[in-house]
């Protein structure tokens, strides 16, 4: 530092004397040399090459990387630097007070998992074993119960980050499903010892930052973050064949400026499972300025070529933002704003396992080519959890404002549905425009949807069609819809709004086709329609089997 300060004093001296030419030639060279020397001696920068990493994409570098992380942690913290190169790795164990910085051109490449029956992977190693969680593993899927069997993982740590413009490529991770559909990858089984199942997994951590890097093919989860508080995820690009970001039982979360293409599973997915051994809410969370999609072939969002699937290619096109399905603890105090959905499913809120899903504000949402149900709100009774303590939860106090959906799939409308005896409550929808393909027949208007109270929640749980073209509204108390327009591209023979077991509903300035009718009312009480093009001003105390 003395030489650095000496060079700095010389620069100031020369500048003060007006010797610009000398300062431009002599001092910068001295400054650069001392700066390099200072960085080399800086105990807070830990270059993985110093600890034996090679970065040639062939040598397994995870032992050296873990040594660098341990050295940084032992020094009280620091930055573990990944220069440009391909760093082939099995499990990398994160530590408190350590930042992993992925330089431009740096790739952390997930080594091949062992094939069924093998004891080692193709690269002479294995991922860390999945830790036992047998007391709670019946209450959520396999992947949610384990964290150590990941490319990068940490447990009970704090003040950590992964930053930089590099790439995490989970080529050797387990994902399940159809091999041919997602590329020529071995079909690893997550349950087999030594298999890697996730790109990044954290359990019981706090003060965490992920920023600026990309994930390509992230395994079962790009991120599985369980019990992580004070969490920031910013400017991340994810192009993957399962879930993008799973935020489970976390508090104080900021997700912003992210791009997620996940055609086979969900994009950004808050959850509240029982994996920690108790019901813990995901709360105080904002998701903003994000793009989610199920539109593009794997890898083409990341590389910027944006190749859409062929029209006849079968793919679920999930790709959405969804709260659930794991929903023991709840979702509370959440905002979702300024987000774009393209070629995927719509936005979903689900309370199935006793969750208190409440105080949620959704605003400024743009959707294009969503395959069904721009909005799917479901209160159900799957009740996957300890039976003695798991009861039907709530879905209440939800506000949606400023949403546009263009070229929406024709047959499944938005669905907001509770179950008998457990209604969704206090829902306000405003400034919404939905243009859908239309073309449904009058026979579809006669469809009676099953309750399916305990079934896995998704729009298709009710069948392939709904008897409404705009909104299917069932088991709701206190609903308000204002300045909502539904417009079919082709004439549609279903009512726009189908209401069943709805108490106190206000429709203000709504616009919809009036042929055959805008409203189908079954077991509805305290209904008002005002200032609307869909129907004349109407006030009804009760209505059953009635159209307007």
Residue, then its C-alpha position, 0 to 999 in steps of 0.5 A: x500500500x505504501x508504493x500505491x500511495x506514493x504513486x498516487x501522491x506523485x500523480x497529484x504532484x505532477x497534476x498540480x505542476x501542470x505537467x500533463x504529458x508526464x502524468x499521462x505517460x510516467x505515472x499511469x504506468x507506475x500506478x498500474x504496476x503498483x495496482x497489480x502488485x497490490x492486488x496480488x498481495x491482497x488477501x481478500x482476492x482468492x483466485x481459484x487458479x492459485x489453489x490448483x484449478x485449471x479451467x480447461x473443461x476437462x480437469x475436475x476443479x471442484x477440490x481446488x475451488x473448495x480450497x479457495x472458498x475455505x481459505x477465504x472463509x478462514x481469512x474472515x471473508x473475501x472474493x473467490x475469483x473465477x477468471x475466464x475458463x471452464x471450471x468442471x466441478x462436482x459439489x461446491x460448498x459455499x461459506x459465510x462471508x464469501x463472494x464467488x465472482x464469475x468473470x466474463x467468460x467464466x463457466x462453472x460446468x456441472x460434471x456428469x453424474x454417475x449413471x444408474x448402477x455406477x459408483x462414479x461419474x464420467x469425470x471420476x467423482x460424485x456430487x455430495x450425498x443427499x442428506x436425510x430428511x426422512x421425518x418430513x420427506x412425505x410432504x413435498x417432492x424429492x427435490x425439495x427435501x435435499x440440498x447437499x446433492x447440488x452443484x453449489x450449496x450451503x446450509x446455516x451460513x450467512x453473508x454470501x453472494x455469487x456475482x459477475x457476468x459468467x455462466x453456471x451450466x448444469x449439463x451433468x445435473x439430473x432433471x428427469x423427463x424426456x431425454x429427446x425433448x431436451x437434448x441428448x443428456x443422460x437421464x440421471x435419477x435424482x435419488x441415486x447416490x452421487x447424482x447432482x440435482x440442483x444448480x444452487x441450493x441453500x437452506x437456513x441462510x441469511x443475507x444472500x445476494x445473487x446478481x448478474x450471472x446466467x444459469x443454463x440447464x439448472x437441473x431440477x431447480x436453478x435455485x432452491x432456496x429454503x429458509x433464506x432471509x434477506x435475499x436478493x436475486x437481481x439481473x439473472x438469466x435462466x434457461x432451463x428444463x425444470x424450475x427456474x427459481x424456487x423461493x421456499x419459506x423465505x422472508x424479506x426477498x427481492x427478485x428483480x430484472x430476471x429473465x427465465x425461460x422454463x418451458x417444462x416447469x415453472x419460472x419464478x415459484x415462491x413456495x412454503x413447504x414443510x421441508x424445514x420440519x415446520x410450517x414457515x411462510x414466504x413473506x415480505x417479497x417483491x417480484x418486479x421487472x421480470x420476464x418469464x417464458x415457455x416459448x423458446x428451445x432450451x438455450x436459445x434465450x441464453x444465447x439470444x437466438x430466441x428459437x421458438x418451438x415448432x407448432x407441432x412440438x409437444x411441451x407444457x410451456x409452464x414458464x410462469x410465476x406461481x405461488x405453490x403448489x407446496x403451501x404449508x406455511x403461506x404467502x404473505x405481504x407480496x407484490x408482483x409488478x412490472x412483469x412480462x409473460x410470453x408463451x407460457x401459462x398465466x399467473x397462479x396463486x395456490x393454497x393447497x396445504x393449509x397456507x395463509x395466502x393473503x395481502x398480495x398486490x399484482x400490478x402492471x402485468x403484460x401477457x402474450x400468447x399465454x396458453x390458458x388461464x391468465x389468472x389462476x387463484x385456487x384455494x383447495x384441500x390437498x392438505x399434504x402435511x402432518x394431518x393433525x395440524x394441517x387444515x384448509x388455509x385462506x386465499x384473501x385480500x388480493x388486488x390485481x390492477x393493470x393487466x393485459x393478455x393478448x392472444x390467450x388460449x381459447x378454452x380455459x378462462x381465468x379461474x378463481x375458485x375456492x371449495x365448498x365451505x372455504x371461499x376465496x375472499x376480498x378480491x379486487x380486479x381492475x383495469x384488465x384487458x383480455x383478448x382470447x382466441x374464442x371460437x367455443x361452441x354453445x355446448x361448452x357453455x353447458x360444462x359443469x366443472x368438478x370440485x376436485x378439492x384434493x386434486x393437484x392444482x392447475x387449470x387443467x384439473x377441471x378439464x380441458x374447457x371452462x363454461x366461461x370465456x373470461x372468468x370462472x368464479x366459484x366459492x368467493x366472498x366479496x369480489x369487485x371487478x372494475x374496468x375489465x374487458x374481455x374480447x374474443x378474436x372469434x365469436x364465442x358462445x360462452x358467457x364471459x363471467x360464470x359465477x357460482x356460490x359467490x356472495x357480494x359481487x360488484x361489476x363496474x364498467x365491464x365490457x364483454x360480448x352480450x351474445x349469448x349472455x355476459x353473465x351466468x349466475x348460479x347461487x349468487x347473492x348480493x350482486x351489482x352491475x353498474x356503468x357496464x357495456x356488458x349488461x344494464x345496471x342491475x342489483x340482485x339480492x339472489x340469483x340462481x340459474x340466471x343469465x344477464 
